[in-house]
Structure formats: structure tokens, C-alpha cells
Amino acid sequence: MSVADGDMAPAFEMPATKGRSVSLATLLGKPFVLYFYPKADTPGCTKEACAFQEALPQLGKIGLDVIGVSPDKMKPIEKFADKYNLTFPLASDETRAVAEAFGTWVEKSMYGRKYMGIERSTFLIDKDGRIAKSWRKVSVAGHAAEVLAAANAL
């Protein structure tokens, strides 16, 4: 299953950093960014999270929340958030149900070995819960700026 631009975002609810919980139901009414990353505290995921953290003031000006999602357990996610002073919620999708609903839990291959993992993806979701724009197989460099530009166009 996969979602496309214009689709309604699948419902979700996940535990997040600092004792928070994130869900589609509580986020409705204002636009937000939901991004999926493979693993906390790895080089690419760290760069991406720090870029979103840096973009938070501009995203906040247009009323946009950012939520990062990985299949990690809460403990490594909390350590990651603390280490890099990430103030936006990082959610744990241990069951991968949310990743599967968004179509980001995919077959990958490295050195000829196939395995299942998170495809680095970002979804800009409008105030009505509809996917305004999606990015698949995200390249980290410049990505937060791309998301900000698309959000400004909402």
C-alpha cells in the first residue's frame, strides 16, 4: 500500500519524545510535516533531523509542525533527540504499521542483500489531513528547504 499526493493521510497514533503522543486526529486543523527516517543517530538521519530543527523557526512562522518517524524503540530515539537538542517530536513506529500505511516500509538492497527497511520519505499534510506533497527516496542535502518552499505555497 502506498499513498499519493491528494490522498487522505492514513490515521496514526504513536508515542513520541518527551512523553508526547502524536496522532492524525490531534494534528488536524493545521498543516504538518511527517517524515520517515531509517535509524536514529546515523549520519544521514542526523543531518536530516538537524536540518529540520534549523528550519523550525521558519516552519513555525507558517504554523507548521514537524514529526520524525522511525521504527526504533523510544529509548534510542530519546537519546538521539537529547544528543542533538531536537525539540520537535520524534515518534516510534516499532510495529511499522504507520510506515506500511504510508508505503515507506519497502524492500531495499545493499551489497546484493535484500532486506526490508524505511525508505527516507517526507509528507506535507494539509490542515484537512490530505497529502499536499510527498517526497520519496529523499536526498538529505537541501531537503528541509524544499519542504519549506512547498509549505509556503500551501
Order of alpha helices (4+ residues) and beta strands (2+ residues): beta-beta-alpha-beta-alpha-beta-alpha-beta-alpha-beta-beta-beta-beta-alpha
